[in-house]
């Protein structure tokens, strides 16, 4: 019985780092400076990243078809882009 508990604890200890690393995968680590106008049209949606949990910076995560970009929410162009995306997604242009 003691051997089974020891194996179980060892298994948990090995799994813990991999679970902890998974929480950092979707976090932005730095901001982009700007987005070309041609790329702005291809942005499908965005989400707000808060500084809770494992993420260190507050960011706007812009979702394109095949990649994501991280922008500073304090920048004026980012706020305007968010408004444009909201208008486009609600259909009121």
MMTF fields as JSON, N, C-alpha, C and O atoms, coordinates in Angstrom:
{
  "mmtfVersion": "1.0.0",
  "mmtfProducer": "UNKNOWN",
  "numBonds": 371,
  "numAtoms": 372,
  "numGroups": 93,
  "numChains": 1,
  "numModels": 1,
  "chainsPerModel": [1],
  "groupsPerChain": [93],
  "chainIdList": ["A"],
  "bondAtomList": [4, 2, 8, 6, 12, 10, 16, 14, 20, 18, 24, 22, 28, 26, 32, 30, 36, 34, 40, 38, 44, 42, 48, 46, 52, 50, 56, 54, 60, 58, 64, 62, 68, 66, 72, 70, 76, 74, 80, 78, 84, 82, 88, 86, 92, 90, 96, 94, 100, 98, 104, 102, 108, 106, 112, 110, 116, 114, 120, 118, 124, 122, 128, 126, 132, 130, 136, 134, 140, 138, 144, 142, 148, 146, 152, 150, 156, 154, 160, 158, 164, 162, 168, 166, 172, 170, 176, 174, 180, 178, 184, 182, 188, 186, 192, 190, 196, 194, 200, 198, 204, 202, 208, 206, 212, 210, 216, 214, 220, 218, 224, 222, 228, 226, 232, 230, 236, 234, 240, 238, 244, 242, 248, 246, 252, 250, 256, 254, 260, 258, 264, 262, 268, 266, 272, 270, 276, 274, 280, 278, 284, 282, 288, 286, 292, 290, 296, 294, 300, 298, 304, 302, 308, 306, 312, 310, 316, 314, 320, 318, 324, 322, 328, 326, 332, 330, 336, 334, 340, 338, 344, 342, 348, 346, 352, 350, 356, 354, 360, 358, 364, 362, 368, 366],
  "bondOrderList": [1, 1, 1, 1, 1, 1, 1, 1, 1, 1, 1, 1, 1, 1, 1, 1, 1, 1, 1, 1, 1, 1, 1, 1, 1, 1, 1, 1, 1, 1, 1, 1, 1, 1, 1, 1, 1, 1, 1, 1, 1, 1, 1, 1, 1, 1, 1, 1, 1, 1, 1, 1, 1, 1, 1, 1, 1, 1, 1, 1, 1, 1, 1, 1, 1, 1, 1, 1, 1, 1, 1, 1, 1, 1, 1, 1, 1, 1, 1, 1, 1, 1, 1, 1, 1, 1, 1, 1, 1, 1, 1, 1],
  "groupList": [{"groupName": "UNK", "atomNameList": ["N", "CA", "C", "O"], "elementList": ["N", "C", "C", "O"], "formalChargeList": [0, 0, 0, 0], "bondAtomList": [1, 0, 2, 1, 3, 2], "bondOrderList": [1, 1, 2], "singleLetterCode": "X", "chemCompType": "L-PEPTIDE LINKING"}],
  "groupTypeList": [0, 0, 0, 0, 0, 0, 0, 0, 0, 0, 0, 0, 0, 0, 0, 0, 0, 0, 0, 0, 0, 0, 0, 0, 0, 0, 0, 0, 0, 0, 0, 0, 0, 0, 0, 0, 0, 0, 0, 0, 0, 0, 0, 0, 0, 0, 0, 0, 0, 0, 0, 0, 0, 0, 0, 0, 0, 0, 0, 0, 0, 0, 0, 0, 0, 0, 0, 0, 0, 0, 0, 0, 0, 0, 0, 0, 0, 0, 0, 0, 0, 0, 0, 0, 0, 0, 0, 0, 0, 0, 0, 0, 0],
  "groupIdList": [1, 2, 3, 4, 5, 6, 7, 8, 9, 10, 11, 12, 13, 14, 15, 16, 17, 18, 19, 20, 21, 22, 23, 24, 25, 26, 27, 28, 29, 30, 31, 32, 33, 34, 35, 36, 37, 38, 39, 40, 41, 42, 43, 44, 45, 46, 47, 48, 49, 50, 51, 52, 53, 54, 55, 56, 57, 58, 59, 60, 61, 62, 63, 64, 65, 66, 67, 68, 69, 70, 71, 72, 73, 74, 75, 76, 77, 78, 79, 80, 81, 82, 83, 84, 85, 86, 87, 88, 89, 90, 91, 92, 93],
  "secStructList": [7, 2, 2, 2, 2, 2, 2, 2, 2, 2, 2, 2, 2, 2, 2, 2, 2, 2, 2, 2, 2, 2, 6, 6, 6, 6, 7, 7, 7, 1, 7, 7, 1, 7, 7, 7, 2, 2, 2, 2, 6, 6, 7, 7, 3, 3, 3, 3, 3, 7, 1, 1, 6, 6, 7, 7, 1, 7, 3, 3, 3, 3, 3, 7, 1, 1, 7, 3, 3, 3, 3, 7, 6, 6, 1, 2, 2, 2, 2, 2, 2, 2, 2, 2, 2, 2, 2, 2, 2, 2, 6, 7, 7],
  "xCoordList": [0.822, 0.0, 0.868, 0.574, 1.935, 2.821, 3.488, 3.696, 3.826, 4.46, 3.515, 3.953, 2.244, 1.267, 1.099, 0.986, 1.081, 0.975, 2.223, 2.128, 3.381, 4.63, 4.642, 5.057, 4.2, 4.144, 3.145, 3.408, 2.019, 1.006, 1.54, 1.335, 2.211, 2.788, 3.887, 4.011, 4.673, 5.713, 5.098, 5.602, 4.032, 3.327, 2.758, 2.863, 2.163, 1.642, 2.753, 2.58, 3.886, 5.014, 5.545, 5.982, 5.508, 5.972, 4.972, 5.37, 3.692, 2.659, 2.525, 2.115, 2.851, 2.655, 3.349, 2.705, 4.631, 5.263, 4.595, 4.498, 4.143, 3.504, 2.166, 1.793, 1.443, 0.174, 0.431, -0.301, 1.448, 1.777, 2.235, 1.899, 2.984, 3.434, 2.278, 2.304, 1.277, 0.14, -0.618, -1.256, -0.573, -1.31, -0.67, -1.325, 0.593, 1.277, 1.231, 1.705, 0.678, 0.709, -0.033, 0.44, -1.167, -2.0, -1.805, -2.645, -0.748, -0.511, 0.374, 1.321, 0.039, 0.888, 2.054, 1.888, 3.229, 4.412, 4.912, 5.636, 4.517, 4.903, 3.872, 3.052, 3.931, 2.983, 3.581, 4.797, 2.706, 3.132, 3.052, 2.33, 3.791, 3.806, 2.617, 2.002, 2.295, 1.189, 0.792, 1.479, -0.334, -0.834, -1.092, -1.713, -0.613, -0.857, -2.357, -3.108, -2.773, -4.198, -4.705, -5.85, -3.881, -4.308, -4.558, -5.441, -3.798, -4.004, -5.207, -5.873, -5.487, -6.614, -7.931, -8.826, -8.047, -9.284, -9.453, -10.572, -8.364, -8.413, -8.608, -8.68, -8.692, -8.892, -10.337, -11.264, -10.52, -11.86, -12.486, -13.676, -11.684, -12.209, -11.045, -9.885, -11.379, -10.362, -10.866, -12.056, -9.932, -10.285, -9.363, -8.269, -9.816, -9.035, -8.294, -8.896, -7.0, -6.187, -5.946, -5.369, -6.376, -6.166, -4.896, -4.317, -4.468, -3.242, -3.488, -2.638, -4.619, -4.879, -4.306, -3.999, -4.169, -3.642, -2.176, -1.378, -1.82, -0.423, 0.025, 1.206, -0.859, -0.496, 0.009, -0.593, 1.13, 1.785, 1.384, 1.544, 0.864, 0.521, -0.93, -1.469, -1.545, -2.89, -2.729, -1.918, -3.505, -3.347, -4.665, -5.585, -4.728, -5.813, -5.239, -4.28, -5.827, -5.366, -6.217, -7.406, -5.597, -6.284, -6.178, -5.082, -7.317, -7.331, -7.515, -8.546, -6.496, -6.568, -6.912, -7.15, -6.936, -7.322, -6.361, -6.795, -5.067, -4.081, -3.146, -2.317, -3.248, -2.355, -3.021, -4.1, -2.37, -2.862, -1.77, -0.578, -2.205, -1.307, -1.7, -2.874, -0.734, -0.99, -0.747, 0.313, -1.747, -1.655, -1.887, -2.545, -1.333, -1.465, -2.855, -3.179, -3.682, -5.034, -5.07, -6.116, -3.969, -3.937, -3.724, -3.945, -3.301, -3.046, -4.357, -5.319, -4.381, -5.59, -5.977, -7.161, -5.005, -5.327, -5.936, -6.744, -5.547, -6.104, -7.562, -8.409, -7.859, -9.242, -10.135, -11.276, -9.618, -10.389, -10.614, -11.696, -9.593, -9.715, -10.743, -11.498, -10.773, -11.763, -13.182, -14.088, -13.368, -14.679, -15.082, -16.236, -14.135, -14.432, -14.811, -15.734, -14.111, -14.4, -15.779, -16.543, -16.095, -17.431, -18.533, -19.555, -18.321, -19.319, -19.467, -20.58, -18.345, -18.362, -19.058, -19.8, -18.818, -19.399, -20.896, -21.636, -21.327, -22.753, -23.533, -24.764, -22.836, -23.487, -23.945, -24.622, -23.597, -23.987, -22.789, -22.029, -22.612, -21.472, -21.868, -21.026],
  "yCoordList": [-1.2, 0.0, 1.267, 2.231, 1.249, 2.404, 2.641, 3.787, 1.563, 1.696, 2.361, 3.183, 2.023, 2.615, 4.111, 4.9, 4.491, 5.908, 6.656, 7.777, 6.044, 6.667, 6.864, 7.92, 5.876, 5.984, 7.066, 7.837, 7.125, 8.134, 9.536, 10.43, 9.748, 11.055, 11.436, 12.599, 10.461, 10.716, 11.108, 12.004, 10.451, 10.79, 12.204, 12.952, 12.575, 13.934, 14.972, 16.034, 14.671, 15.603, 15.806, 16.902, 14.762, 14.876, 15.63, 16.317, 15.515, 16.172, 17.651, 18.426, 18.067, 19.446, 20.477, 21.455, 20.308, 21.325, 21.449, 22.553, 20.361, 20.445, 21.157, 21.855, 21.006, 21.716, 23.202, 24.042, 23.531, 24.925, 25.628, 26.794, 24.958, 25.58, 25.849, 26.837, 25.01, 25.177, 26.462, 26.977, 26.998, 28.221, 29.449, 30.484, 29.358, 30.503, 30.516, 31.469, 29.492, 29.387, 30.506, 30.985, 30.94, 31.902, 33.331, 34.186, 33.606, 34.947, 35.757, 35.244, 37.022, 37.958, 38.362, 38.617, 38.415, 38.808, 40.194, 40.838, 40.655, 41.994, 42.479, 41.708, 43.785, 44.424, 44.614, 44.723, 44.653, 45.068, 46.591, 47.208, 47.19, 48.643, 49.137, 50.145, 48.438, 48.838, 47.714, 46.698, 47.91, 46.93, 47.646, 48.708, 47.059, 47.644, 47.651, 46.824, 48.588, 48.699, 47.438, 47.041, 46.809, 45.574, 44.455, 43.622, 44.431, 43.412, 43.738, 42.833, 45.017, 45.412, 44.865, 44.527, 44.781, 44.256, 42.763, 42.253, 42.063, 40.616, 40.208, 39.017, 41.175, 40.845, 40.421, 41.166, 39.216, 38.647, 39.047, 39.359, 39.037, 39.35, 39.717, 39.726, 40.012, 40.306, 39.838, 39.589, 39.726, 39.443, 40.256, 40.648, 40.501, 41.276, 40.308, 39.413, 40.494, 39.709, 40.551, 41.635, 40.067, 40.765, 40.251, 39.256, 40.924, 40.544, 39.54, 39.367, 38.887, 37.872, 36.53, 36.344, 35.618, 34.3, 34.367, 34.97, 33.743, 33.66, 34.736, 34.78, 35.604, 36.638, 37.885, 38.353, 38.417, 39.532, 40.915, 41.896, 41.013, 42.325, 42.329, 41.301, 43.501, 43.672, 43.934, 44.766, 43.219, 43.342, 43.073, 42.476, 43.53, 43.184, 42.171, 42.463, 40.982, 39.919, 39.963, 39.647, 40.355, 40.473, 39.139, 38.609, 38.605, 37.29, 37.429, 37.906, 37.003, 36.921, 35.481, 34.65, 35.195, 33.855, 32.798, 31.749, 33.059, 32.039, 32.422, 31.607, 33.621, 34.01, 35.035, 35.546, 35.319, 36.319, 37.363, 37.066, 38.582, 39.696, 40.309, 40.303, 40.827, 41.435, 42.94, 43.388, 43.711, 45.162, 45.798, 45.228, 46.984, 47.741, 48.389, 49.187, 48.067, 48.623, 50.131, 50.752, 50.726, 52.169, 52.978, 54.189, 52.337, 53.032, 53.42, 52.652, 54.608, 55.116, 54.265, 53.992, 53.839, 53.048, 51.701, 51.154, 51.167, 49.887, 50.078, 49.247, 51.155, 51.432, 51.666, 51.205, 52.386, 52.608, 51.297, 51.055, 50.463, 49.173, 48.278, 47.566, 48.314, 47.538, 48.008, 47.191, 49.315, 49.847, 49.411, 49.053, 49.441, 49.006, 47.521, 47.137, 46.701, 45.261, 45.031, 44.192, 45.785, 45.65, 46.017, 45.336, 47.095, 47.51, 46.453, 46.127, 45.927, 44.93, 43.649, 43.037, 43.246, 42.003, 42.136, 41.152, 43.352, 43.542, 43.873, 43.857, 44.172, 44.433, 45.871, 46.167, 46.767, 48.181, 48.985, 49.476, 49.123, 49.878, 51.162, 51.929],
  "zCoordList": [0.0, 0.0, 0.0, -0.707, 0.799, 0.852, -0.491, -0.889, -1.191, -2.501, -3.501, -4.307, -3.46, -4.37, -4.101, -5.04, -2.863, -2.503, -2.963, -3.463, -2.796, -3.232, -4.746, -5.225, -5.497, -6.953, -7.361, -8.284, -6.69, -6.987, -6.726, -7.547, -5.616, -5.306, -6.294, -6.676, -6.7, -7.688, -9.028, -9.705, -9.404, -10.641, -10.582, -11.554, -9.468, -9.309, -9.373, -9.971, -8.762, -8.772, -10.196, -10.546, -11.004, -12.39, -13.256, -14.196, -12.957, -13.756, -13.425, -14.289, -12.226, -11.793, -12.687, -13.068, -13.043, -13.916, -15.284, -15.819, -15.846, -17.158, -17.079, -18.022, -16.005, -15.825, -15.6, -16.123, -14.838, -14.566, -15.838, -16.041, -16.692, -17.929, -18.867, -19.601, -18.865, -19.75, -19.498, -20.416, -18.299, -17.999, -18.642, -18.764, -19.056, -19.646, -21.172, -21.79, -21.784, -23.235, -23.941, -24.972, -23.432, -24.133, -23.652, -23.93, -22.956, -22.439, -23.381, -23.977, -23.492, -24.238, -23.354, -22.161, -23.948, -23.2, -23.594, -22.835, -24.796, -25.246, -26.247, -26.744, -26.534, -27.441, -28.83, -28.988, -29.835, -31.164, -31.22, -30.437, -32.14, -32.257, -33.06, -32.712, -34.125, -34.975, -35.909, -36.009, -36.596, -37.542, -38.864, -38.894, -39.949, -41.273, -41.568, -41.053, -42.396, -42.74, -43.411, -43.196, -44.213, -44.885, -43.876, -44.083, -42.798, -41.763, -40.886, -40.383, -40.701, -39.854, -40.382, -39.607, -41.699, -42.295, -42.038, -42.085, -41.769, -41.56, -40.105, -39.801, -39.211, -37.797, -37.596, -37.914, -37.066, -36.896, -35.565, -35.5, -34.507, -33.174, -32.261, -32.672, -31.043, -30.034, -28.681, -28.485, -27.761, -26.368, -25.473, -25.878, -24.269, -23.311, -22.396, -21.803, -22.288, -21.357, -20.113, -20.194, -18.993, -17.722, -17.056, -17.495, -16.007, -15.311, -14.2, -13.326, -14.216, -13.199, -13.654, -14.832, -12.733, -13.092, -13.451, -12.733, -14.567, -14.96, -15.915, -16.261, -16.359, -17.333, -16.621, -15.654, -17.116, -16.426, -16.92, -16.194, -18.146, -18.681, -19.155, -19.566, -19.089, -19.635, -21.125, -21.53, -21.944, -23.388, -24.096, -23.538, -25.339, -26.238, -27.217, -27.932, -27.247, -28.126, -29.39, -29.364, -30.489, -31.774, -32.502, -32.686, -32.912, -33.549, -35.051, -35.527, -35.787, -37.23, -37.602, -36.726, -38.864, -39.31, -38.786, -38.309, -38.867, -38.5, -37.366, -36.962, -36.845, -35.76, -34.86, -35.162, -33.771, -32.83, -32.619, -32.691, -32.36, -32.088, -30.749, -30.378, -30.038, -28.738, -28.82, -29.256, -28.393, -28.485, -27.12, -26.249, -26.96, -25.72, -25.673, -26.553, -24.674, -24.62, -24.362, -24.545, -23.949, -23.694, -24.964, -24.966, -26.034, -27.294, -27.974, -27.975, -28.545, -29.2, -30.4, -30.599, -31.206, -32.396, -32.029, -32.779, -30.869, -30.423, -30.014, -30.34, -29.311, -28.909, -30.122, -30.153, -31.126, -32.349, -33.097, -33.632, -33.127, -33.799, -33.1, -33.762, -31.789, -31.036, -31.375, -31.538, -31.478, -31.84, -33.251, -33.487, -34.181, -35.539, -35.58, -36.299, -34.824, -34.785, -34.175, -34.651, -33.115, -32.495, -33.48, -33.56, -34.229, -35.224, -36.317, -36.729, -36.777, -37.838, -37.385, -38.152, -36.143, -35.636, -35.3, -35.336, -34.976, -34.7, -35.962, -35.949, -37.049, -38.318, -38.513, -39.498, -37.607, -37.733, -38.178, -37.343, -39.439, -39.946, -40.449, -40.916]
}
